[in-house]
Amino acid sequence: MKSQHVIFKNFPEFWYYTKNLSEEQRDVIFHSLPEEQQTKLQRSYKVGGWEDLFIRNNVDEIVNHIKEDTEVDMIYVRCRVMMGRSYYMKKSLWTYIIDTFGDFPEEHISHILGGITYKSVNKQTVLLLKNSKSI
């Protein structure tokens, strides 16, 4: 039996009304919807590319956080390296950056780390270089 009442017609409308709520509050609203509407919202979420948008926003927030905490702008670093110039960085910071972005799909971090390789200079320093495969 199909429901006659549509509360949210698609994910953008759901997000419009719930974006300022906590994740827990959104979950309560979502799970209180009829199953048919939950399925429709999930489909709209996937088809609309919302997951990619949320992941990319999360990556960008991390980049900003790294810049605020360490004064290293990874967008600048990548641009410099991709232009063929090298960049020295503390090995501990490089390890932190790699670990931080390690769980993200490559397509969402390629604008941060894509085309970069590194060489150890000493125990404390790495040299970031353009990956020869990205030429």
C-alpha positions in Angstrom: 0.0 0.0 0.0 1.5 3.3 -1.1 1.6 6.3 1.3 -0.4 9.3 0.1 1.6 11.8 2.2 5.1 12.7 1.1 7.0 14.5 3.8 10.2 15.1 1.8 10.2 14.8 -2.0 13.9 14.1 -2.2 17.2 14.3 -0.4 17.9 18.0 -1.2 14.6 18.9 0.5 15.3 16.7 3.4 18.8 18.3 3.8 17.3 21.8 3.4 15.1 21.3 6.5 17.5 19.2 8.6 21.0 20.5 7.9 21.1 22.6 11.0 20.2 19.7 13.2 22.6 17.3 14.8 23.3 14.0 13.1 21.3 12.2 15.8 18.3 14.4 15.3 18.5 13.9 11.6 18.7 10.1 12.2 15.6 10.2 14.4 13.6 12.1 11.7 14.9 9.8 8.9 14.0 6.6 10.8 10.6 8.0 11.7 9.7 8.3 8.0 7.8 5.5 6.3 10.1 2.9 4.8 9.1 3.8 1.3 10.2 7.4 1.9 13.5 6.3 3.5 14.2 4.3 0.3 13.3 7.2 -1.9 15.6 9.6 0.1 18.5 7.1 0.0 18.1 6.7 -3.8 18.0 10.5 -4.2 21.1 10.8 -2.0 23.1 8.3 -4.1 21.9 9.5 -7.5 22.4 13.1 -6.6 26.1 12.7 -5.7 25.5 13.9 -2.1 27.9 11.4 -0.6 30.7 12.7 -2.8 29.9 16.3 -1.8 29.9 15.4 1.9 33.2 13.5 1.6 34.8 16.4 -0.3 33.6 18.9 2.3 35.1 16.7 5.0 38.4 16.6 3.2 38.4 20.3 2.7 37.8 20.9 6.4 40.7 18.6 7.3 42.9 20.6 4.8 41.9 23.8 6.6 42.5 22.3 10.0 46.0 21.2 9.0 46.7 24.7 7.6 45.5 26.3 10.9 47.5 23.9 13.1 50.7 23.6 11.2 50.7 26.6 8.8 51.2 24.2 5.9 48.8 24.7 3.1 48.6 21.4 1.3 47.0 22.9 -1.8 50.0 25.3 -2.1 52.3 22.4 -1.5 50.7 20.2 -4.2 50.7 23.1 -6.7 54.4 23.7 -6.0 55.3 20.1 -6.4 53.2 19.6 -9.5 55.0 22.5 -11.1 58.2 20.5 -10.7 59.5 22.3 -7.6 60.4 20.3 -4.4 59.1 20.8 -0.9 60.8 19.8 2.3 58.6 18.7 5.2 59.0 17.2 8.6 58.6 13.5 8.3 56.2 13.4 11.3 53.9 15.9 9.6 54.0 14.0 6.3 53.1 10.8 8.2 50.3 12.6 10.0 48.9 13.9 6.7 49.1 10.5 4.9 47.5 8.8 7.9 44.8 11.5 8.1 43.7 11.0 4.5 44.4 7.3 4.4 40.7 6.3 4.8 39.4 8.5 2.0 38.9 7.2 -1.5 41.6 8.4 -3.8 39.3 10.4 -6.0 38.4 12.6 -3.0 42.0 13.4 -2.1 43.7 13.6 -5.5 43.5 17.4 -5.3 45.6 17.2 -2.1 48.0 14.3 -2.6 47.7 13.2 -6.2 50.9 13.1 -8.1 53.1 13.5 -5.0 55.8 11.1 -3.9 58.5 11.5 -1.3 62.1 10.7 -0.5 63.6 10.5 3.0 66.2 13.1 3.4 67.1 12.1 7.0 65.3 10.8 10.1 63.3 14.1 10.5 62.7 15.3 6.9 61.2 14.2 3.7 61.4 15.8 0.3 58.1 15.9 -1.6 58.5 15.5 -5.4 56.3 15.1 -8.4 55.6 11.5 -9.0 57.3 10.5 -12.3 54.1 8.5 -13.2 52.0 11.7 -13.1 54.0 13.4 -15.9 
